[in-house]
Amino acid sequence: MSSTDSTSTRAKGGSAEKRAAILRAARKVFGRDGYARASIDAIAAEAGVSTRTLYNHFGGKESLFTETVTDSATGVSAAHIATVGRHLDKVTDLQEDLVALGFDLVTSPLREEFADHFAMVRQINSEAAHFPQASLEAWQEAGPRRVRRELAAGFDRLQSRGLLRPARSDRMAQHFLALVGSEVQQRSVGGAIPLDDAEVRDIIEDGVRAFLGGYLPQEHGTSPE
């Protein structure tokens, strides 16, 4: 490799490292301050780069937020999709496997590796009107909708095996997430306040029983008391 090639490789590597550092810093600052209050100066300082470097990479605050939230959501949704596959691809005990799936999904905001992402999500939920709508749409597509589509596909497979009754799998996915997750999300304030694992599991078990009450094939349904 020539000296020119070597210099070019180092420059590209340095550029990629700076870009990654800016995205990490932006996740932290947007999660802490929200969109309206976050400043380019604060993000640049957190990343250890100049504001000029930040503008060179991302152009401005809105485009930086869009790339930050979509990049972060893509990583988190990939982890969630792997979780869905792990629990639904080889179901042996439907109720217990759904409880385990629900537990892994709803406790993910408490995982340290996702902390900055879900801090951003809490900011979005509390002040959605202040965030660029195009950015919110990009976030939804890269994250929540992508996971719901994968969950719906998993429920399609369970329907084909006769484990769940025929129904709209997209609606089924929405119902599952609401039944296992809404109470945990409310009581933990979107993951900001840790809940006891046993308490979370109890909530999820009740949610899964309600879900199966609506979606088990008729011959497996429970009789009213």
ZANU-386630 format. One line per 4 residues: number of its first residue (from 1); their letters; for each residue x, y, z of N, C-alpha, C, O. Coordinates in steps of 0.2 Angstrom, whole numbers, padded with zeros to 4 digits. Atoms other than C-alpha are relative to their C-alpha. Last residue first. Layout:
<sites>
NUM) A) X,Y,Z,X,Y,Z,X,Y,Z,X,Y,Z; ...
</sites>
This chain:
<sites>
225) EPST) 0001,0002,-0007,-0335,-0099,0175,-0007,0002,0002,-0010,0001,0008; 0001,-0005,-0005,-0334,-0097,0156,-0002,-0003,0007,-0005,-0008,0007; 0007,-0001,-0001,-0326,-0112,0147,-0001,0006,0005,0002,0007,0010; 0002,0002,-0007,-0308,-0110,0142,-0008,0002,0001,-0010,0006,-0002
221) GHEQ) 0002,-0006,-0004,-0303,-0110,0124,-0003,-0003,0007,-0005,-0008,0008; -0004,0000,-0006,-0294,-0125,0117,-0002,0006,0004,0001,0007,0010; 0000,0007,-0004,-0308,-0131,0105,0005,0000,0006,0004,-0004,0010; 0006,0001,-0004,-0311,-0113,0100,0000,-0006,0004,-0002,-0006,0010
217) PLYG) 0005,0004,0004,-0293,-0110,0094,-0006,-0002,0004,-0005,-0003,0010; -0001,0007,0001,-0284,-0098,0106,-0005,-0003,-0005,-0011,0000,-0005; -0003,0003,0007,-0285,-0080,0101,0002,-0007,0000,0004,-0010,-0005; 0003,-0002,0007,-0296,-0071,0113,0002,-0003,-0006,-0001,-0003,-0011
213) GLFA) 0008,0000,-0001,-0293,-0080,0130,-0003,0002,-0007,-0009,0000,-0008; 0002,0007,0002,-0275,-0082,0124,-0007,-0001,0000,-0010,-0005,-0003; -0001,0000,0007,-0272,-0063,0125,-0003,-0007,-0003,-0006,-0008,-0008; 0005,-0004,0003,-0280,-0062,0142,0000,-0001,-0008,-0005,-0001,-0011
209) RVGD) 0006,0004,-0001,-0269,-0076,0148,-0006,0003,-0003,-0010,0000,-0006; 0000,0005,0005,-0254,-0067,0140,-0007,-0005,0001,-0009,-0007,-0004; 0001,-0003,0007,-0258,-0051,0149,-0001,-0006,-0005,-0005,-0006,-0009; 0007,-0002,0001,-0261,-0060,0166,-0001,0003,-0007,-0006,0001,-0010
205) EIID) 0004,0006,0000,-0244,-0068,0164,-0007,0001,-0001,-0011,-0002,-0004; 0000,0003,0006,-0236,-0052,0159,-0004,-0006,0000,-0007,-0007,-0005; 0004,-0004,0004,-0242,-0043,0175,0000,-0003,-0007,-0005,-0003,-0010; 0007,0001,-0002,-0236,-0057,0186,-0004,0004,-0005,-0009,0001,-0007
201) RVEA) 0002,0007,0003,-0219,-0057,0176,-0007,-0001,0002,-0011,-0004,-0002; 0001,-0001,0008,-0217,-0038,0179,-0002,-0007,-0002,-0007,-0007,-0007; 0006,-0005,0001,-0220,-0040,0198,-0002,0000,-0007,-0007,0000,-0010; 0006,0004,-0001,-0208,-0055,0199,-0006,0004,-0001,-0011,0001,-0004
197) DDLP) 0001,0005,0005,-0195,-0045,0190,-0006,-0004,0001,-0010,-0005,-0003; -0002,0007,-0002,-0197,-0030,0202,-0002,-0005,-0005,-0007,-0005,-0008; 0005,0004,-0003,-0200,-0014,0193,0003,-0006,0002,0008,-0009,-0001; 0000,0007,0000,-0186,-0001,0188,-0006,-0003,0004,-0008,-0001,0010
193) IAGG) 0000,0002,-0007,-0191,0017,0186,-0001,-0008,0000,-0005,-0011,-0003; -0004,-0005,-0004,-0186,0025,0169,0000,-0002,0008,0005,-0001,0011; -0007,0003,-0002,-0192,0010,0159,0004,0004,0004,0010,0002,0006; -0004,0002,0006,-0206,0019,0150,0007,-0003,0001,0011,-0002,-0003
189) VSRQ) -0001,-0006,0004,-0213,0027,0166,0005,-0001,-0006,0010,0002,-0007; -0007,-0001,0000,-0211,0010,0175,0002,0007,-0003,0008,0009,-0004; -0002,0000,-0007,-0229,0010,0180,0007,0001,0001,0010,0003,0006; 0003,-0005,-0004,-0235,0015,0163,0003,0001,0007,0005,0006,0009
185) QVES) -0003,-0006,0002,-0223,0004,0153,-0003,0006,0004,0001,0011,0006; -0007,0000,-0002,-0227,-0011,0164,0003,0007,-0002,0006,0010,0001; 0000,-0001,-0007,-0246,-0008,0162,0007,0001,0002,0009,0005,0007; 0003,-0007,-0002,-0245,-0006,0143,0001,0002,0008,0003,0007,0010
181) GVLA) -0005,-0005,-0001,-0233,-0021,0140,-0003,0007,0002,0001,0011,0006; -0006,0002,-0004,-0241,-0038,0140,0004,0006,0002,0008,0006,0007; 0002,0004,-0006,-0259,-0033,0135,0006,-0002,0004,0006,-0002,0010; 0003,-0004,-0005,-0253,-0019,0123,-0002,-0004,0007,-0001,-0001,0012
177) LFHQ) -0004,-0005,-0003,-0240,-0029,0115,-0003,0004,0005,0000,0006,0010; -0005,0003,-0004,-0251,-0044,0112,0004,0005,0004,0005,0005,0010; 0003,0002,-0006,-0265,-0033,0105,0005,-0003,0005,0004,-0002,0011; 0001,-0006,-0004,-0254,-0025,0093,-0003,-0002,0006,-0002,0001,0012
173) AMRD) -0007,-0003,-0003,-0247,-0041,0087,-0001,0006,0004,0002,0007,0010; -0002,0005,-0005,-0265,-0049,0085,0007,0003,0003,0007,0003,0009; 0004,-0002,-0006,-0270,-0034,0075,0002,-0004,0006,0002,-0001,0011; -0003,-0007,-0002,-0255,-0037,0063,-0004,0003,0006,-0001,0006,0010
169) SRAP) -0006,0001,-0004,-0259,-0056,0063,0002,0007,0002,0005,0008,0007; -0005,-0005,0003,-0277,-0053,0057,0006,0000,0005,0006,0002,0010; 0002,-0007,-0002,-0286,-0069,0064,0005,0005,-0004,0010,0002,-0006; -0001,-0005,0005,-0286,-0087,0062,-0002,0007,0001,-0008,0007,0004
165) RLLG) 0006,0000,0005,-0286,-0096,0079,0002,0005,-0006,0006,0010,-0005; 0004,-0005,-0001,-0269,-0099,0087,-0005,0000,-0005,-0004,-0002,-0011; -0001,-0002,-0007,-0259,-0115,0089,-0004,0006,0002,-0006,0007,0008; 0006,0001,-0004,-0266,-0122,0073,0000,0002,0007,-0004,0000,0011
161) RSQL) -0001,0007,-0004,-0248,-0124,0066,-0007,-0001,0004,-0007,-0007,0007; 0000,0006,0005,-0253,-0111,0052,0001,-0006,0004,0000,-0012,0001; 0007,0001,0003,-0259,-0099,0066,0000,-0006,-0005,-0004,-0010,-0005; 0003,0004,-0005,-0242,-0101,0075,-0007,-0001,-0002,-0010,-0006,-0001
157) RDFG) -0003,0007,0000,-0233,-0096,0059,-0004,-0004,0005,-0005,-0010,0004; 0002,0004,0006,-0244,-0081,0056,0002,-0007,0001,-0002,-0012,-0001; 0007,0002,-0002,-0241,-0076,0075,-0003,-0004,-0006,-0007,-0008,-0006; -0001,0006,-0004,-0222,-0076,0070,-0007,-0002,0002,-0008,-0008,0003
153) AALE) -0002,0006,0004,-0226,-0065,0055,0001,-0006,0005,-0001,-0012,0002; 0006,0002,0004,-0236,-0053,0066,0002,-0006,-0004,-0002,-0011,-0004; 0004,0004,-0005,-0221,-0052,0078,-0006,-0003,-0003,-0008,-0008,-0002; -0003,0007,-0002,-0210,-0048,0064,-0004,-0004,0004,-0004,-0010,0004
149) RRVR) 0000,0004,0006,-0221,-0034,0057,0003,-0007,0002,0000,-0012,0000; 0007,0002,0000,-0223,-0027,0075,-0001,-0005,-0006,-0005,-0010,-0006; 0001,0005,-0005,-0204,-0026,0077,-0007,-0003,-0001,-0008,-0009,0000; -0004,0006,0003,-0202,-0017,0060,-0001,-0005,0005,-0002,-0011,0003
145) RPGA) 0003,0003,0006,-0216,-0005,0065,0003,-0006,-0002,0000,-0011,-0004; 0006,0003,-0002,-0208,-0001,0082,-0004,-0004,-0006,-0006,-0009,-0004; 0001,0004,-0006,-0191,0002,0075,-0006,-0003,0002,-0007,-0009,0000; -0006,0004,-0001,-0185,0008,0058,-0001,-0004,0006,0003,-0009,0007
141) EQWA) -0002,0005,0006,-0202,0013,0052,0006,-0004,0002,0006,-0010,0001; 0005,0005,-0001,-0207,0022,0069,0001,-0006,-0005,0000,-0012,-0004; -0002,0004,-0006,-0190,0031,0069,-0006,-0006,0000,-0004,-0011,0002; -0006,0004,0001,-0192,0037,0051,0001,-0005,0006,0003,-0011,0005
137) ELSA) 0002,0005,0004,-0210,0043,0055,0006,-0005,-0002,0005,-0011,-0002; 0004,0005,-0004,-0203,0052,0070,-0003,-0005,-0004,-0003,-0011,-0002; -0004,0004,-0004,-0190,0060,0060,-0004,-0005,0004,-0001,-0011,0004; -0003,0005,0004,-0202,0066,0047,0005,-0004,0004,0006,-0010,0002
133) QPFH) 0005,0005,0001,-0213,0074,0061,0004,-0006,-0005,0002,-0012,-0005; 0001,0000,0007,-0198,0084,0067,-0004,-0006,-0002,-0003,-0012,0000; -0005,0004,0004,-0199,0083,0086,-0002,0001,-0007,-0008,0001,-0009; -0006,-0004,0001,-0208,0097,0096,0005,-0003,-0004,0010,-0001,-0006
129) AAES) 0001,-0006,0004,-0225,0090,0095,0006,0004,-0002,0006,0008,-0007; 0000,0002,0007,-0219,0073,0102,-0001,0006,-0005,0002,0006,-0011; 0000,-0006,0003,-0215,0081,0119,0000,-0001,-0008,0004,0002,-0012; 0002,-0005,-0005,-0218,0067,0132,0000,0007,-0004,-0004,0011,-0002
125) NIQR) 0007,0001,-0002,-0218,0052,0120,-0002,0006,0004,-0008,0008,0004; 0004,-0001,0005,-0202,0059,0111,-0008,-0001,0002,-0012,0003,0000; 0000,-0007,0002,-0193,0062,0127,-0005,0001,-0006,-0009,0005,-0006; 0004,-0003,-0005,-0197,0044,0133,-0001,0008,-0002,-0006,0011,0000
121) VMAF) 0007,0002,0002,-0191,0037,0116,-0005,0004,0006,-0010,0006,0004; 0003,-0004,0006,-0175,0047,0118,-0007,-0002,-0001,-0011,0003,-0002; 0000,-0007,-0003,-0172,0039,0136,-0003,0005,-0006,-0007,0009,-0005; 0006,-0001,-0003,-0176,0023,0127,-0001,0006,0004,-0007,0008,0005
117) HDAF) 0006,0000,0005,-0162,0025,0116,-0006,0001,0003,-0010,0005,0000; 0001,-0007,0003,-0150,0031,0129,-0005,0000,-0005,-0009,0005,-0006; 0002,-0006,-0004,-0153,0016,0140,-0001,0006,-0004,-0006,0010,-0003; 0005,-0003,0003,-0152,0002,0127,-0002,0007,0003,-0007,0010,0001
113) EERL) -0002,-0001,0007,-0136,-0006,0132,-0005,0005,-0004,-0003,0008,-0009; -0004,-0006,0001,-0141,-0003,0150,0002,0001,-0007,0003,0007,-0009; -0007,0002,0001,-0156,-0014,0149,0005,0005,-0001,0003,0010,-0005; -0004,0000,-0007,-0171,-0007,0158,0007,-0002,-0002,0011,-0002,0003
109) PSTV) -0001,-0007,-0002,-0180,-0002,0141,0005,0000,0006,0008,0005,0007; -0006,-0003,0004,-0178,-0021,0136,0001,0007,0002,0007,0009,0002; -0005,-0002,-0004,-0190,-0026,0150,0006,0002,-0003,0011,0005,0000; 0002,-0006,-0004,-0205,-0026,0140,0005,0002,0005,0005,0008,0007
105) LDFG) 0001,-0006,0003,-0198,-0037,0126,-0001,0006,0004,0001,0011,0003; -0006,-0003,0003,-0189,-0050,0136,-0002,0006,-0003,0003,0011,-0004; -0005,-0003,-0005,-0204,-0052,0148,0006,0003,-0004,0008,0008,-0002; 0003,-0007,-0002,-0217,-0053,0133,0005,0003,0005,0007,0009,0005
101) LAVL) 0000,-0005,0005,-0207,-0067,0125,-0002,0007,0002,0002,0012,0002; -0007,-0001,0000,-0205,-0077,0141,0001,0005,-0005,0006,0010,-0004; -0002,-0004,-0006,-0224,-0075,0144,0008,0002,-0001,0009,0007,0001; 0002,-0006,0001,-0227,-0081,0126,0002,0005,0006,0003,0011,0005
97) DEQL) -0004,-0003,0005,-0216,-0096,0128,-0002,0007,-0001,0002,0012,-0003; -0006,-0002,-0003,-0225,-0100,0144,0005,0003,-0005,0008,0008,-0003; 0001,-0005,-0005,-0242,-0099,0136,0007,0002,0003,0008,0008,0004; 0002,-0007,0003,-0237,-0108,0120,-0001,0005,0005,0002,0010,0005
93) DTVK) 0006,-0001,-0005,-0228,-0123,0128,-0002,0007,-0002,0001,0012,0000; 0002,0006,-0003,-0217,-0130,0114,-0005,0000,0005,-0009,-0004,0006; 0004,-0001,-0006,-0214,-0115,0103,-0002,-0008,0002,-0004,-0012,-0002; 0000,0007,-0002,-0199,-0117,0091,-0004,0000,0007,-0002,-0002,0012
89) DLHR) -0002,0004,0006,-0199,-0101,0080,-0001,-0008,0003,-0002,-0012,-0002; 0006,0003,0004,-0209,-0091,0093,0002,-0005,-0006,-0003,-0008,-0008; 0006,0003,-0004,-0197,-0088,0107,-0005,-0003,-0004,-0009,-0007,-0002; -0002,0005,-0005,-0180,-0086,0098,-0006,-0003,0004,-0006,-0009,0005
85) GVTA) -0002,0006,0003,-0188,-0077,0083,0002,-0006,0005,0000,-0012,0004; 0006,0003,0003,-0196,-0064,0093,0001,-0007,-0003,-0002,-0012,-0001; 0004,0003,-0006,-0180,-0061,0103,-0006,-0003,-0002,-0008,-0009,0000; -0003,0006,-0002,-0170,-0059,0087,-0004,-0003,0006,-0004,-0010,0006
81) IHAA) 0002,0004,0005,-0183,-0046,0081,0003,-0007,0002,0000,-0012,0001; 0007,0002,-0001,-0181,-0037,0097,-0002,-0005,-0004,-0005,-0010,-0003; 0000,0004,-0006,-0162,-0036,0095,-0007,-0003,0002,-0007,-0009,0004; -0003,0006,0002,-0164,-0030,0077,0000,-0005,0006,0000,-0011,0006
77) SVGT) 0005,0005,0003,-0177,-0018,0084,0003,-0006,-0003,0000,-0011,-0002; 0004,0002,-0005,-0164,-0010,0096,-0005,-0005,-0003,-0006,-0010,-0001; -0003,0004,-0004,-0151,-0008,0082,-0004,-0004,0005,-0004,-0010,0007; -0001,0006,0004,-0163,-0001,0070,0004,-0005,0004,0003,-0011,0003
73) ASDT) 0006,0004,0000,-0170,0011,0083,0001,-0006,-0004,-0001,-0012,-0003; 0001,0003,-0007,-0153,0018,0087,-0006,-0005,-0001,-0005,-0010,0002; -0005,0005,-0002,-0149,0021,0069,-0001,-0003,0006,0001,-0009,0006; 0001,0006,0004,-0166,0028,0066,0006,-0005,0001,0004,-0011,0001
69) VTET) 0005,0004,-0002,-0165,0040,0081,-0001,-0006,-0004,-0003,-0012,-0002; -0001,0003,-0006,-0148,0046,0077,-0006,-0004,0002,-0004,-0010,0005; -0004,0006,0000,-0151,0048,0059,0002,-0003,0006,0002,-0009,0007; 0002,0005,0004,-0166,0059,0061,0004,-0006,0000,0002,-0012,0001
65) FLSE) 0005,0003,-0004,-0159,0069,0076,-0003,-0006,-0004,-0003,-0012,-0002; -0003,0004,-0005,-0144,0073,0065,-0004,-0004,0004,-0003,-0010,0006; -0002,0006,0004,-0155,0078,0050,0004,-0004,0005,0005,-0010,0005; 0006,0005,0002,-0165,0089,0062,0003,-0006,-0004,0001,-0011,-0002
61) KGGF) 0003,0003,-0005,-0149,0097,0070,-0006,-0005,-0002,-0006,-0011,0001; 0003,-0004,-0005,-0139,0101,0055,-0004,-0004,0005,-0003,-0010,0005; 0004,-0006,0003,-0129,0096,0041,-0003,0004,0004,-0003,0010,0004; 0007,0001,0000,-0124,0078,0047,-0004,0006,-0002,-0010,0006,-0003
57) HNYL) 0003,0007,0001,-0106,0075,0044,-0007,0000,0000,-0010,-0005,-0004; -0003,0004,0006,-0099,0092,0040,-0003,-0007,-0001,-0004,-0009,-0006; 0004,-0002,0006,-0111,0100,0053,0003,-0003,-0006,-0001,-0005,-0011; 0007,0003,-0001,-0103,0089,0067,-0004,0002,-0006,-0008,-0002,-0009
53) TRTS) -0001,0007,0002,-0085,0093,0061,-0007,-0003,0000,-0009,-0007,-0004; 0000,0000,0008,-0090,0112,0061,0001,-0008,-0002,-0002,-0009,-0007; 0007,-0001,0003,-0097,0110,0079,0001,-0001,-0008,-0004,-0003,-0011; 0002,-0007,0001,-0080,0103,0084,-0007,0000,-0003,-0009,-0004,-0006
49) VGAE) -0001,-0003,0006,-0078,0086,0091,-0002,0007,-0001,-0005,0010,0004; -0008,-0002,0000,-0076,0078,0108,0002,0002,-0007,0007,0001,-0009; -0004,0004,0005,-0093,0069,0106,0007,0001,0000,0011,-0003,-0003; 0001,0007,-0003,-0101,0077,0122,0004,-0005,-0005,0007,-0010,-0002
45) AAIA) -0004,0000,-0006,-0094,0094,0116,0000,-0007,0003,0005,-0010,0005; -0006,0000,0002,-0102,0092,0099,0005,-0001,0006,0010,-0005,0005; -0001,0006,0003,-0118,0087,0107,0007,-0001,-0003,0010,-0006,-0002; -0001,0006,-0005,-0118,0101,0118,0001,-0006,-0003,0005,-0010,0000
41) DISA) -0006,-0001,-0004,-0114,0114,0104,0001,-0006,0006,0006,-0008,0007; -0006,0003,0004,-0127,0106,0093,0006,0001,0004,0011,-0003,0004; -0004,-0004,0005,-0140,0110,0106,0006,-0003,-0003,0009,-0008,-0001; -0007,0003,0002,-0153,0099,0114,0003,0005,-0004,0000,0008,-0009
37) RAYG) -0005,-0003,-0005,-0168,0110,0122,0007,-0003,-0002,0012,0001,0000; 0000,-0007,0000,-0180,0107,0107,0006,0003,0005,0009,0008,0003; -0002,-0003,0007,-0176,0089,0104,0001,0007,0001,0006,0010,-0001; 0005,-0001,0005,-0176,0082,0122,0003,0003,-0007,0009,0005,-0007
33) DRGF) 0003,-0007,0001,-0163,0086,0135,-0006,0000,-0005,-0009,0006,-0005; 0000,-0004,-0006,-0157,0069,0142,-0004,0007,-0001,-0008,0008,0004; 0004,0004,-0005,-0162,0057,0128,0000,0004,0006,-0005,0004,0010; 0007,0000,0001,-0157,0070,0115,-0004,-0003,0005,-0009,-0001,0007
29) VKRA) 0002,-0007,-0001,-0140,0073,0124,-0007,0000,-0002,-0011,0003,0002; 0000,-0002,-0007,-0136,0054,0126,-0003,0007,0001,-0007,0008,0005; 0005,0004,-0004,-0142,0049,0109,0000,0002,0007,-0006,0002,0010; 0006,-0003,0001,-0132,0064,0101,-0006,-0005,0004,-0011,-0002,0006
25) ARLI) 0001,-0006,-0004,-0116,0058,0110,-0007,0003,-0001,-0011,0005,0003; 0000,0002,-0007,-0117,0041,0103,-0002,0006,0004,-0006,0006,0009; 0006,0003,-0001,-0121,0048,0085,-0001,-0003,0008,-0007,-0002,0010; 0006,-0005,0001,-0107,0060,0086,-0007,-0003,0002,-0011,-0001,0005
21) AARK) 0000,-0003,-0007,-0095,0046,0092,-0005,0006,0000,-0008,0007,0005; 0003,0005,-0005,-0100,0035,0077,0000,0004,0007,-0005,0003,0011; 0007,0000,0001,-0097,0050,0065,-0004,-0005,0005,-0009,-0003,0008; 0003,-0006,-0002,-0080,0053,0073,-0008,0000,-0001,-0011,0002,0003
17) EASG) 0000,0000,-0007,-0075,0035,0071,-0004,0006,0003,-0007,0006,0008; 0005,0005,-0002,-0081,0034,0053,0000,0000,0008,-0006,0000,0011; 0007,-0003,0002,-0071,0050,0049,-0005,-0005,0003,-0010,-0002,0006; 0001,-0006,-0005,-0055,0043,0058,-0007,0003,-0001,-0010,0005,0004
13) GKAR) 0001,0003,-0007,-0057,0027,0048,-0001,0005,0005,-0006,0004,0009; 0007,0003,0000,-0059,0036,0032,-0002,-0003,0006,-0007,-0002,0009; 0005,-0006,0000,-0044,0047,0036,-0007,-0003,0000,-0011,0000,0004; 0000,-0003,-0007,-0033,0032,0041,-0006,0005,0000,-0009,0006,0005
9) TSTS) 0004,0005,-0004,-0038,0023,0024,0000,0003,0007,-0006,0002,0010; 0007,0000,0002,-0033,0039,0014,-0004,-0005,0005,-0010,-0003,0007; 0002,-0007,-0003,-0016,0041,0023,-0008,0000,-0001,-0012,0002,0004; 0000,0001,-0007,-0012,0022,0019,-0003,0006,0004,-0008,0006,0008
5) DTSS) 0005,0004,-0002,-0017,0025,0001,-0001,-0001,0008,-0007,-0001,0010; 0006,-0004,0001,-0006,0040,0000,-0006,-0004,0001,-0011,-0002,0005; 0001,-0005,-0005,0008,0031,0008,-0006,0004,-0001,-0010,0005,0004; -0004,-0006,0001,0007,0017,-0005,-0002,0004,0006,-0007,0003,0010
1) M) 0004,-0006,0000,0000,0000,0000,0004,0006,0000,0009,0007,0004
</sites>
